[in-house]
């Protein structure tokens, strides 16, 4: 209990304006105290806030996240830790990601702020079961992703795969994958795919395989752990970060799906970047190859 109280004390006094911008809220042009949020308008005064819609108020960053995200206290603290990359969660919980919040604010101002989903540990078992049982991903590969914060569960039971950039692995977005009976995938609001990517592998590897999704990247790595496997979060011919990888001497392979869209995108990528080579999955995609035992 004392450890959690210390963690809460480190994030409680984050200015409410910063929390609001991280949650995608917009300041009212006519009232400096008023903000338009995902839960409707609210007003702030110092560390206090009050919702216009529910006439409910509170104080401090933790209360504000609990209100905006409909989260409990523990989830709100973890979310704030992840945004500031401070503190350290207890053993077995997800570690916060590292990035510069000032840099993130500058990046986000161009097209809306990044809004990573709130972590919900209660849904983690469902996400792990989906990835290990239905997608046949090895638990030993998922564990370090969970501990680094590059994979977690959101309150809706979606698997969240975080896209990162730079040596400090600053979050720039997230792929979302539904774990229910209906196939669903999406991106976190404010995701900037051209600034980073989801990846798995060892930094010493020199071979890179580009895949269409995070699940395919993990599957590709499971099939051959000598590689670095990167998700482009969709079929994309010209990711902005690709020339930098080629310039650093990596051997890059386009491992897009063996369908019309994947073949066309691979052809266009190789035409623009002759250093890239085509590497077709032995099935429709890398996860199909993994589940088929190829």
C-alpha positions in Angstrom: 0.0 0.0 0.0 2.8 2.4 0.9 4.5 1.7 -2.5 1.3 2.5 -4.4 0.8 5.7 -2.4 4.3 6.8 -3.3 3.6 6.2 -7.0 0.3 8.1 -6.8 2.0 11.0 -5.1 4.5 11.3 -8.0 1.7 11.7 -10.6 -1.1 13.4 -8.7 0.2 17.0 -9.2 0.7 16.8 -12.9 -0.9 20.0 -14.3 -4.4 19.3 -15.4 -3.8 21.1 -18.7 -1.1 18.5 -19.6 -3.4 15.6 -18.8 -6.2 17.2 -20.8 -4.0 17.6 -23.9 -2.8 14.0 -23.6 -6.4 12.8 -23.5 -7.1 14.8 -26.7 -9.2 17.5 -25.0 -9.5 20.9 -26.8 -9.5 24.3 -24.9 -12.5 26.5 -25.5 -11.6 29.6 -27.6 -13.8 31.9 -25.5 -13.3 30.6 -22.0 -9.7 29.8 -20.8 -11.0 27.6 -18.0 -13.2 25.5 -20.2 -12.1 22.3 -22.1 -14.1 20.1 -24.4 -13.2 16.5 -23.5 -14.2 12.9 -24.4 -16.7 13.1 -21.4 -18.1 16.5 -22.3 -17.1 20.0 -21.3 -15.4 20.7 -18.0 -13.8 23.6 -16.2 -10.5 23.7 -14.4 -9.2 26.0 -11.7 -5.7 25.2 -10.6 -5.7 21.5 -9.5 -9.6 21.4 -9.4 -12.0 20.5 -12.1 -15.7 20.3 -12.5 -17.8 18.5 -15.2 -20.5 20.6 -16.8 -22.5 17.6 -17.8 -22.6 15.7 -14.5 -21.8 18.6 -12.2 -19.2 16.3 -10.6 -15.8 17.6 -9.7 -12.5 16.5 -8.3 -8.9 17.4 -7.7 -5.6 16.3 -9.2 -4.4 14.4 -12.2 -5.5 11.0 -10.9 -9.1 12.1 -10.3 -9.2 13.7 -13.8 -8.0 10.5 -15.6 -10.5 8.4 -13.6 -13.3 10.7 -14.7 -12.2 11.0 -18.4 -11.3 7.3 -18.9 -13.9 5.8 -16.5 -10.9 4.0 -14.9 -10.2 3.0 -11.4 -7.5 4.6 -9.3 -4.8 2.0 -10.1 -5.4 2.1 -13.8 -5.3 5.9 -13.8 -1.9 5.9 -11.9 -0.4 3.4 -14.4 -1.6 5.5 -17.3 -0.1 8.6 -15.9 3.2 6.8 -15.3 3.3 5.6 -18.9 2.7 9.1 -20.2 5.5 10.6 -18.1 7.7 7.5 -18.1 8.3 7.9 -14.4 8.0 5.5 -11.5 8.3 1.7 -11.6 5.4 -0.6 -11.2 5.5 -3.7 -9.0 6.8 -7.0 -10.2 4.6 -8.6 -12.8 3.0 -5.4 -13.9 3.7 -3.4 -17.1 6.7 -1.1 -17.0 6.2 2.5 -18.2 7.6 3.5 -21.6 10.3 6.1 -22.0 9.7 9.3 -24.0 10.0 13.1 -23.8 6.6 14.6 -23.0 7.6 18.0 -24.4 8.7 16.4 -27.7 5.4 14.5 -27.8 3.4 17.7 -27.4 5.3 19.3 -30.3 4.7 16.3 -32.5 1.1 16.0 -31.6 0.2 19.6 -32.2 0.2 19.0 -36.0 -2.7 16.6 -36.1 -4.2 15.9 -32.7 -2.5 14.4 -29.7 -1.7 10.7 -29.3 -4.3 9.0 -27.1 -3.0 5.6 -26.0 -5.7 3.4 -24.5 -5.7 3.1 -20.7 -4.2 -0.1 -19.4 -6.6 -2.6 -17.8 -4.9 -5.5 -16.1 -8.3 -7.2 -15.7 -8.4 -7.8 -19.4 -4.8 -9.0 -19.7 -5.6 -12.7 -19.3 -8.1 -12.5 -22.2 -5.5 -10.9 -24.4 -2.8 -13.4 -23.6 -5.2 -16.3 -24.2 -6.2 -14.9 -27.6 -2.5 -14.4 -28.7 -1.3 -17.8 -27.4 -4.2 -20.0 -28.2 -5.8 -18.5 -31.3 -2.7 -16.9 -32.8 -0.2 -19.5 -31.5 2.3 -16.9 -30.3 4.8 -18.1 -27.8 4.2 -16.9 -24.2 8.0 -16.5 -23.9 8.0 -13.9 -26.6 5.0 -12.0 -25.2 6.4 -11.8 -21.7 9.2 -9.2 -22.5 6.8 -7.2 -24.6 4.4 -7.0 -21.7 7.1 -6.0 -19.3 8.4 -3.3 -21.6 4.9 -1.9 -22.1 5.0 -2.5 -25.9 2.0 -4.8 -25.4 -0.9 -4.5 -23.0 -4.7 -4.8 -22.7 -7.2 -2.0 -22.8 -10.5 -1.9 -20.9 -12.3 -3.3 -24.0 -10.1 -6.4 -24.0 -8.2 -5.2 -27.1 -4.5 -6.1 -27.5 -2.5 -2.9 -27.7 0.8 -3.0 -29.6 2.7 0.3 -29.1 4.6 1.9 -32.0 7.8 3.6 -30.8 10.5 5.8 -32.2 14.2 6.6 -31.4 16.6 5.0 -29.1 14.5 5.9 -26.1 11.5 4.2 -27.8 9.1 7.2 -27.5 5.5 6.1 -28.2 4.1 7.5 -31.4 1.0 5.3 -31.7 -0.5 1.9 -31.2 -2.1 -0.9 -33.2 -5.3 -2.2 -31.6 -6.5 -5.8 -32.3 -9.8 -7.1 -31.1 -9.8 -10.4 -29.2 -13.4 -11.4 -29.5 -15.2 -13.4 -32.1 -15.4 -10.6 -34.6 -12.3 -9.7 -36.5 -11.4 -6.1 -35.7 -8.3 -3.9 -35.9 -7.6 -0.2 -35.6 -5.2 2.4 -34.5 -5.1 4.6 -31.3 -6.2 8.2 -32.0 -3.3 10.4 -33.0 -1.1 7.5 -34.2 1.7 8.6 -36.5 2.9 5.5 -38.4 5.6 7.4 -40.3 7.4 8.3 -37.1 7.9 4.8 -35.7 6.8 1.2 -35.6 6.2 -1.9 -33.5 9.2 -4.2 -33.6 10.6 -7.3 -32.0 14.1 -8.8 -32.2 17.6 -8.3 -31.0 19.4 -5.1 -31.7 22.5 -7.0 -32.9 20.6 -8.5 -35.8 21.2 -7.1 -39.3 18.3 -8.6 -41.2 14.9 -6.8 -41.0 11.6 -8.1 -42.2 8.7 -5.7 -42.7 5.3 -7.2 -41.9 1.8 -5.8 -42.2 0.8 -6.1 -38.5 2.3 -6.6 -35.0 0.9 -10.1 -34.8 2.6 -10.9 -38.1 5.9 -9.4 -36.9 5.8 -11.5 -33.8 4.9 -14.6 -35.8 7.7 -13.9 -38.3 10.2 -13.6 -35.4 9.0 -16.8 -33.8 9.6 -18.6 -37.1 13.2 -17.1 -37.3 14.5 -15.3 -34.2 17.7 -14.2 -36.0 15.7 -11.3 -37.5 14.3 -8.0 -36.5 10.7 -8.0 -37.4 8.8 -4.7 -37.9 5.1 -3.9 -38.3 4.2 -1.2 -40.8 0.7 -1.1 -39.3 -0.9 -1.8 -42.7 0.2 -2.1 -46.3 2.5 0.9 -46.9 5.0 1.4 -49.7 7.0 4.3 -48.5 7.3 4.5 -44.6 9.3 7.6 -43.7 11.7 5.7 -41.5 12.7 3.1 -44.1 15.5 5.1 -45.8 17.2 5.5 -42.4 17.2 1.8 -41.8 18.8 1.2 -45.3 21.3 3.9 -44.7 22.5 2.2 -41.5 23.3 -1.0 -43.5 20.4 -3.2 -42.5 19.3 -5.9 -45.0 15.6 -5.1 -45.4 13.1 -7.6 -46.7 9.5 -6.8 -47.6 7.4 -9.6 -46.0 4.0 -8.3 -46.9 1.1 -10.8 -47.4 1.0 -12.9 -50.5 -2.2 -11.3 -51.9 -2.7 -8.6 -54.5 -2.4 -5.7 -52.1 0.8 -7.1 -50.6 2.4 -7.9 -53.9 1.6 -4.5 -55.4 3.0 -2.7 -52.3 6.1 -4.8 -52.3 6.8 -4.0 -56.0 6.3 -0.3 -55.5 8.5 -0.3 -52.3 11.4 -2.2 -54.1 11.1 0.2 -57.1 11.6 3.2 -54.9 14.2 1.5 -52.6 16.2 -1.0 -54.6 18.0 -2.2 -51.5 14.8 -3.9 -50.3 14.3 -7.5 -51.2 11.0 -9.4 -51.4 10.4 -12.2 -48.8 7.0 -13.8 -49.2 5.4 -15.6 -46.2 5.1 -19.4 -46.9 1.3 -18.9 -46.4 -1.0 -15.9 -46.9 0.7 -14.1 -44.0 3.2 -14.9 -41.3 0.7 -15.8 -38.7 -1.0 -18.2 -41.1 2.4 -19.7 -41.7 3.0 -20.1 -38.0 -0.3 -21.6 -37.2 0.1 -24.0 -40.1 3.5 -25.1 -38.8 5.4 -24.0 -41.9 
